[in-house]
Amino acid sequence: MAMQGVDGASPIIHGAQGCTFLAKVLLTKHFREPVALAGTKQFAEDIIMGGEENIIGVVEEFIEKQKPAVVGVLSSGLSEVKGDDISSAIKNIRSSATEVIPIATPDYVGGLETGYAAAVKALAGLAGCIRTDPRTIIKGRVNVLAGPHLTPTDFSELREIVESFGLHPVILPDLSALDGSRQGFSALATGGTTLDEIRTMGTAEFTIAIGTCMESPARKLKEQFDIEYKVFDSIAGLRDSDLLMETLSLLSGNPVPPKYARQRRILVDGMRDAHLYFGNRKVCTALEPDLTLQTSRWLSEMGAEVVLSIIPQAAASEKDIVARDVIVGDLSVLRDGIPGPGNCDLLISNSHAEDTARQCGIPLYQLGFPLYKIFGGNLRITIGYRGTLSLINDIANIFAGSHQIEEVHI
């Protein structure tokens, strides 16, 4: 997913053909866009004899035919267990115009956020500026490392917010091109952050990391170029959106633009209008850790209680999730009967949870990855004042349709 946000890039998965096929299907169904993804198509004899030569051959052939700017060679559970040394193999690849980077993504370690963060960290390693002279710092330049819980439209919204303060962001990766605006078909990702932009990231004054999983690549830039950074656990909800605006105002020295002051007033009014439908409602979530944290924050602001949050792997953000219980597991936790009518009023999860919600007898609000049973998921704005209000209204409408609110007579 991260490689789709770099112009002229393509990931190559070193593993069996099924590994590449499954990833391509999920990404294509979620974004409803052609996805740049290739694989080394390992067979039994390749595993037995060793796959390093296969990596070199596949990558060199791909470079010759497609002329990519960046190739990320991703490992799989199969190649990691076998012990193929991807880093050593790509050192023998003959290419002067294409950057080839190894990315360790074994199936048995972590989850979506883990692999995404590893890819962003490897891409950030392409920043080429040596920051020894203070004159190389570009006034107003900021790096923005954005996590996988943002939609393509969120990336456009985030860029607009940052630029409205007079700042010049390099967003890595930039998935805004997956909002349906791409033209034609290419074996490479088109749109997004360019390699030239990545190479200038060392000249930034500051780095903003969106999501706890983005702290690792932010720290890498700090270590390499001494660029200070701030991690935003969430940029949705009233308090967290305020914090983003305040930070951008401090970085730029400019006041919050009037349009965001107005958006804030509209959000506060919308929160007042909808609060009756959220008060004392019980919500269950089954999302990636950073999205779980962000969602739990704004639900708490609205007076709803997250009674159970299921995350697919342990994460640094786990301790800050606003929920009665946080469990590392999968949707089977819900099917085992913990929630249900009366115990939970709403499930927030991806499209995989549709059958589970039906079995539990509770409504489902589809959010996260993958979304393939609804249209427009990638066009939602889920961050800032506007995005928060949209989420509040969506869920208030679900509550209004599934529950009777007692009228208060004065």
Buried (B, 14 or more C-beta within 10 A) or exposed (E): BBBBBBBBBBBBBBBBEEBBBEBBBBBBBBBBBBBBBBBBBBEEEBBEEBBBEBBBEBBBEBBEEBEBBBBBBBBBBBBBEBEBBBEEBBEEBEBEEBBBBBBBBBBEEBBBBBBBBBBBBBBBBBBEBEBEEEEEBBEBBBBBBBBBBBBBBBBBBBBEBBEBBEBEBBBBBBBBBBBEEBEEEBEBBBBBBBBEBBBBBBBBBBBBBBBBBBBBBBBBBBEBBEBEBBBBBBBBBBEBBBBBBEBBBEBBEEEBBEEBEEBBEEBEEBBEEBBBBBEEBBBBBBBBBBBBBBBBBBBBBBBBBBBBBBBBBEBBBBEBBBBEEBBBEBBEBBEEEBBEEEBBBBBBBBBBBBEBBEEBEBBBBBBBBBBBBEEEBBEBBBBBBBBBBBBBEBBBEBBEEEEEEEEEEE
